[in-house]
Amino acid sequence: MAKWVIVLSLIGGLVILFFFQKELKTTAVDQSVTAISSPDTVTMVHGFKDGIHRYAGEITLPHSCFSTAIDARRDPKRPLRVVLTILTVDQITGGLNFCFKLPTKYPFETIVEAPTDVTPTLSVDGKEFPVRIIEAPWHDPRGTILNLENIP
């Protein structure tokens, strides 16, 4: 008798998960998801030592199934400008089935070699966002990706 209860429970659970997953796929395909959910200013912690700049921060994306990649380069047209480019890929349409449809914070950290007085700009999927820079000593743990929750 206990075997039948377990088998029926498993079948019922799988049916529910199947419909839940199917609904997630259809809503993800129907919506045009913008990368950053709000146009707020992105706060970054900046550290500098021996010609190397370290930038750490986080962006908020609409759900938990994004992958991100960051690239930091000096602008060849403006030598005192550093361009931080974040590319996001929505993995919910790529076959990843179980995602939380809640805004999720994605941390980033990068380093770039540049002169002391450079100005950073942040671009996420081609759209530029305003940044707020918090200066921190190079050895300060607030300037690392592991301690972003301590940013004021």
C-alpha atoms as one frame of an Amber mdcrd trajectory, in Angstrom:
protein
   0.000   0.000   0.000   2.829   2.402   0.876   4.451   1.736  -2.510   1.324
   2.920  -4.346   1.136   6.112  -2.300   4.769   6.888  -3.085   4.359   6.103
  -6.788   1.198   8.222  -7.084   2.869  11.087  -5.208   5.853  10.989  -7.561
   3.631  10.931 -10.641   1.548  13.833  -9.315   4.677  15.829  -8.499   6.155
  15.240 -11.945   2.921  16.315 -13.645   2.844  19.529 -11.607   6.514  20.251
 -12.381   5.920  19.595 -16.084   3.132  22.182 -16.271   5.115  24.662 -14.160
   8.133  24.308 -16.446   5.980  24.634 -19.566   4.431  27.854 -18.234   7.872
  29.307 -17.456   9.091  28.637 -20.983   6.053  30.246 -22.632   6.164  33.358
 -20.446   9.915  33.710 -20.985   9.568  33.497 -24.748   6.599  35.899 -24.834
   8.255  38.598 -22.753  10.988  40.790 -24.085  13.279  40.865 -21.073  15.381
  43.927 -20.584  18.741  43.230 -19.036  18.685  45.600 -16.075  15.294  45.811
 -14.445  15.605  49.400 -13.241  17.556  52.400 -14.518  19.107  53.028 -11.106
  22.665  54.111 -10.621  25.104  51.215 -10.297  27.381  51.495  -7.266  30.960
  50.342  -7.783  33.857  50.115  -5.364  37.120  51.334  -6.871  40.641  50.538
  -5.746  43.900  51.684  -7.326  47.472  50.472  -6.912  50.536  50.689  -9.178
  48.628  51.619 -12.339  45.948  48.945 -11.858  42.291  49.849 -11.231  39.905
  47.338  -9.639  36.161  47.827 -10.010  33.611  45.705  -8.147  29.854  46.073
  -8.052  26.589  44.363  -8.827  23.730  44.713 -11.270  20.135  43.567 -10.817
  18.611  41.374 -13.512  14.958  40.222 -13.826  15.479  36.564 -12.882  18.087
  34.043 -11.768  18.845  32.451 -15.154  21.263  34.960 -16.643  24.926  34.476
 -17.332  27.167  37.525 -17.359  30.579  38.434 -18.741  32.502  41.644 -18.078
  35.207  43.321 -20.105  37.164  46.427 -19.095  39.143  48.441 -21.636  40.543
  51.892 -22.051  38.708  53.972 -24.607  41.098  54.483 -27.560  39.443  57.815
 -28.444  39.565  59.152 -24.879  42.667  57.984 -22.977  41.271  59.079 -19.588
  38.158  56.934 -19.885  37.686  53.271 -18.958  34.718  51.432 -20.464  33.294
  48.536 -18.439  31.104  46.387 -20.673  28.811  43.732 -19.214  27.134  41.289
 -21.562  24.194  39.245 -20.287  22.678  36.111 -21.792  19.202  34.965 -20.816
  19.576  31.230 -20.149  15.862  30.586 -19.566  15.278  30.458 -23.328  18.340
  28.281 -23.855  16.838  25.171 -22.279  17.594  25.859 -18.613  14.319  24.876
 -17.026  14.217  25.841 -13.366  14.693  29.532 -12.635  13.384  31.866  -9.982
  11.411  34.703 -11.549  12.672  37.173  -8.950  15.060  40.088  -9.452  18.539
  38.742  -8.783  21.769  40.600  -8.048  24.748  39.586 -10.166  28.137  40.695
  -8.804  31.030  41.637 -11.058  34.686  42.451 -10.546  37.348  43.424 -13.048
  40.756  45.046 -13.264  42.215  47.317 -15.915  45.568  49.019 -16.375  45.204
  52.795 -16.754  46.517  56.132 -15.441  45.462  57.384 -12.019  42.731  59.836
 -13.028  40.505  57.809 -15.360  36.721  58.063 -15.469  34.763  54.793 -15.651
  31.601  54.275 -17.670  29.377  51.211 -17.442  27.574  49.663 -20.381  25.207
  46.698 -19.964  24.196  45.056 -23.244  25.012  48.257 -25.122  23.045  50.562
 -22.813  25.043  52.994 -20.699  24.217  53.362 -16.995  25.281  56.021 -14.505
  27.772  54.876 -11.879  28.466  55.903  -8.316  32.080  55.301  -7.327  33.110
  54.500  -3.765  36.846  54.813  -3.306  38.488  52.117  -1.192  42.123  51.265
  -0.524  43.445  48.402  -2.639  43.767  46.101   0.378  40.301  46.979   1.765
  38.026  43.897   1.650  35.028  46.109   0.719  36.521  46.420  -2.746  36.180
  42.732  -3.542  33.309  40.776  -4.977  32.899  38.813  -1.738  32.023  41.847
   0.390  29.591  43.852  -1.722  26.858  43.681   0.917  28.937  46.035   3.091
  28.704  48.906   0.603  26.900  51.880   2.199
